Amino acid sequence: MTRTVLESKTKTVVIGFDEPFCVIGERINPTGRKKLAAELEAGNFSTVEKDALEQVACGAMVLDINAGVVYNSNPDPNLTEPPLMTSMVQLVQGLVDVPLCIDSSVPGALKAGLEAAEGRPLLNSVTGEEERLELVLPLVKKYNVPVVAISNDDTGISEDPDVRFEVAKKIVQRAADFGIPAHDIVVDPLVMPIGAMATAGQQVFALVKRLREELGVNTTCGASNISFGLPNRHGINAAFLPMAISAGMTSAIMNPVRQVEMEAIRAANLLMNHDPNGGEWIRFSKVLEAVEGGMTFAEASAAQSSAASGRRGGRRARA
């Protein structure tokens, strides 16, 4: 079975067909967040700290870090993103123990993130564009890391799922030329908004199944894309994610603080037999009960983790 291995200094996360669905927290990204962008330009990382801790407490297994700020004082991202990425990676991995996803369109920022990261991060991303392939794949090979492969190329994003499959196939083949195995390619087949394309859900489910069966690759997506422009987006996302998991999708870049969506994922893990004996589902239910009793989600999650560690320790002591 395909296994994509990610590592922090102390923790290993495996993305795979027979593994629990991998939640990649998306919040550390200034795109569309004016307050965060202004803070980062001013050297203020308080929101980054909050987002890192909160996302992990809510169930994120990997954290995406994007340093894509367009500074008012210096609009050249090739100069501003690499040092900012270094600072953000060092900060976040000092706060949490989960693996990281280094996310940038600037090759220099990708390299800076890879150099600062401990363990084996996920690189986000490469596309089928020739220039991008030539810039990113050597980094993937040099640092021996897995990479997100986005299914668009020099012609743009196709609405035809067969075209997006061929782009993914091209990236996998080009990666092989660099000695990069298919199990280190995590394909993003590009989820289209259901509000603009009625067949978007059906398309991505079929495409994920094909990517798994024909290319043997793991998959990911920007989960909230499916509901863009529609009301009650979290309800749509919560329905979409288990259906995508059932089709074979193995990870998503998403907001783990939205607990209706996390509840749907945990239920899907249980139903897909990726949560042996329902341990994680039961733990999550106890966290929700504690939250209803007045605790914050972070407090409740920490308390349940501590209790679980105590029970494991007790069993070892009696053995």
N, C-alpha and C positions, 0 to 999 in steps of 0.2 A: 504494500500500500504506500501511496505517496505521503511523505512526511517532510514538512518544511520546518526546520529547527531554528528557533530564535532563542537568544540568550542574553540575560543581563549578567552582572558580575556574579550573582548568586542564584538566579532562577532560570529555568528552561521552560519555554512554552512551545508546544508542537502544534502546528496547523496540519490537519490531516483528515482523511475521509472517515476514520473511525475515532476521531478525537472530539471533545466538546467544541462547540462553535466558538471561534476565537473573536472576542470583542476588542477592537482597536479603538481606543478613545480618541476622538477627533477635536477636543476642545482647545488644545494648545495651538491655536491657529488665528492670526490676526485678521485674516480675510473676512471682511464684512463686520468686524468688531472694532469700531473706531476708538473706543476707550482703551482696549488692549493695545492697539497699534500705538496710540499716544504714550501709553505707559512704557512700552518697549523702547520707543525712541528716546524717552527720558531716563532710561536705565532702571525703571521700576518693574520688578518681577513678581510683585505681590499676587497678581491675578494668575500668573503661571504657577506659582506655588499652590494656590488654592485649587486650581483646576487639576493639577497633578494629583494631589492628595484625594480630592473628592472623587475623581474618576476611578481611581484604584479602589477606594472604599465602596464604590457602587458596582464594581465588578469588571472593570477594564482589565484585560490580561496583557495588553500592549498599549503604549502611549505614542500617538503620532505627534511629532514636533515639527511645526512649520514656522519658519522665521521670515515669512514673506511680507515684511513691512516696507512700504515706500516712504522713506523719510522725507519730511519737508525740507530738512537741512541738506540732504544729499539723496537725490532721486535714483542713483545708480545702484541697483541691487547686487551687482557683482562686487561692489565694495562694501556694502552694508550687511548683506546677509551672512557671509561666512563667519565673521567674528560674533555676530548675534547668535547664530546657530551653535557655535562652540559654547557660548555662555549658557544658553538654554539647555543644551544637552548635559553639561556639567551640573547645572543646578538640579534638573529633574532627576537624574540618576543618583544624586545625593539625597533625595527625598523619598524615593520609592524604589522597590526592587524589581519591577517588571521590565521586560525588554522594551526597547524603543523602536519607533519607525521614523527614520530620517526623511523628511518630506520637503522637497524644494524643486523648482524648475531651474535653479541656478547650479550648474555643476560644481562651482567652487564651494557652495554651501553644503552640497552633498558630501564632498570630500572632507570639509571641516567637521561635519557631523560624524562621519565615519572615524575620523582620527580621534575625536573626543569620546566616542561611545565605548563603554566597556562591554565585553561579550560579543554577541553576534546580532546586530540590529537588522531590521528589515529596511530596505532602501525604497523610497517612494518618489520617483518612479521612472520607468522607461516607456516610450511609445514606439510605434512602428515607423516613426519618422527617421530617415536615414541619418540626419545630423545627430539626433538624440541617441540613436543606437551606438554611433561611433564615440560619443562622449561618455555615456553611462555604462555600457557593458564592460569596458576596461576597468572601471571602478569596482563593479560587481566582482569581477574575476580577481583583481588585486587584493581586495579586502575579504574575499570569500564570504559574501553575504547573499541572502536571498533578495529578490527584487519584485516589486509590483509592476506588472506589464499591462499597460492600458491600451485597449483595442481601438486606437485610432492611429492614422498615419498621415503622410503628406497631403492626402486628399481630404482630411478632416474626419469627422465622426459620421459614419454611415448609419442610416436607419435600417439597413438590411442586416439582419443578424448573421447571414452567411458571410458577408464582407467582414464583419467584426471578428468572426471565427478565423478567417484567413489571415487577418492582421495578427491575431494572437499566435497562430501557427507560424507565421513568419518570424515573430519575435523569439519563439521557442527555438526555431531552427538557427537563427542568427546567434542566439546565446550558446547553442551547442558548438558553434564554430569557435567560440572563445573558451570552450571547455566548461561551460556552466550547465549543470544538469537540469532537467525539467523539474525535478522536485524543489529546486530553488527559484522557480518562477511561479508567482502568484498572480493569476490573470484577473484583471478587472474588465469584465465584458461590457461595461458601460450600461447602467440602468437608465432607461429613458423615463421621463415623467408620464405617469398613466393619464394625467389630465390632458396631455397633448397627443398621446398615442394610445389608443384603447387596448392595443395588443402588447403593450410594453411588458406587462407581467408575464404573459405567456411566452414572449420572446426570450426573456432572460432565463426563465426556468428551462426552456429547451436548450438554450445556449450553454448554460452551466452544465447540464447533463452531457452535452456533446464534448465540452472541454475536458470533463472528467474522463469520459469513456475513450475519446480518440487521442487526446494529448496527455492524459494522465497528470494534469496539473491541479493544484489548489486554486481557489478563486476567492475574490473579495469584491466589495463594491462600496460606493457611497450610499448607504442604505436609505437616507432621507430623500434621495433624488426621485424615488418612485412617487412620492406624494407632493412634489413641488407644485405650488400654486393652488392647492386644494384645501378646503377646510378640514378640521379634525385630522391633521396630518399624523398624529401619533397613533391614532386608531388604524390608519392605513398601514403605517410602518409595522405596527404590531402584528398585523395579519400577513404582511409581505414576508417578514423575516422567517417565520416557521415554514412557509411555503418554499422559500429559497433554500432553506436548510434541507428540506425533504427532497428538493431537486438535486442537491449535492453541493451547494455553496458551503464553504468551510470557514469563512471569516467575513467581517464587515467593518468598515470605518464608520463610526457612529457615535452618538452621544449617550454614554452609559448612565448619565444622570436621569434620563427619562425612564423611569422604572416600569412603565407599562410595556415598553419595548423589551427591557431586560427580563421582565417576567415571562414574556412570550418566548424568548430565547431559552430561558431555563426550563420552561415546560417542553419545548421542542427537544432539548437535550435529553430530558427524561423519557420522552416518547420514542426517541431514536436510539435508546439504550446507550447514550453517551454520558449518563449520570448513574453509575452503578448504585443500586439500592435506593436511589432518590436522595442521596446524602446532601447534594447541593440544593436541591429543591426544598428539603426540610429546613436546612440552614437559612435559606432565603426567606422562607415563611416565618421563621422565628425573628428574623431581622425586621420584617414588615410589622409583626406584632409589637416589637419594641418601639418602632417608629410611631405606631398608633398610640403607644403609651407615653409619648412625649420625648423620646430620645431623638437625636439627629440620626440621619442614615449612617454617617461616618461612625458615630458612637456605637450604634447598634451593631454595625458590621464588625467593628473592632472587638466588641464584647463577645460576639459569636465565634470569631476566629480564636480569641483567647480561650474560650471554653472548649473549643474543639482541640486545641493544642494540649490543654490540660487532660482531656479524656484520652488522647493518644499517649501522652506521657504516662498516665496512670496504667494503661494497659501494658506498656513496656515494662513498668516497674514490677507488675505482678507476675510477668512471664517467667 
